[in-house]
Amino acid sequence: DVFDGCPFEGGYDLKIGTSERGDKSVEEKSFKLPNYEHSLIVFGGVAGIEECVDADESIKLPGSQSKQLFDMWLNTCPYQGSRTIRTEEAVMISLSQLSATLAKSSRFTAAPKKQITNLEFSDESPSDESSSEEEESNSGSSSEEESE
């Protein structure tokens, strides 16, 4: 079971179900996520999470009430313009819509990046990777100029 099989102690503290019937939309100006430590985003197949729930005998809930399994029931593509979106498209659309908001709402903070200092760059001498063409163009003359 995806909910009980969480590898984190305490489980997922933010479970998001994606559905074209979601009661919140990422397009709403007031949209934001609650603070969380471990999140789970669930995508259904072509017919949605509702059909998956109906087919899963271990879930004692009709598919029409699937949103009760989640902290958020979210429409990540409110103006989709077609009846269905392939799952691989839904994943890309949803993550692009949610990535900044997920990062802001996460209680996890990455270690600060170590800054590199005292680097010196010089264009005065060519590197080992420079081609002879690059060396000629850097010296200000080319074979065409010499032949004219």
Disulfide bonds with the S-S distance in Angstrom:
none
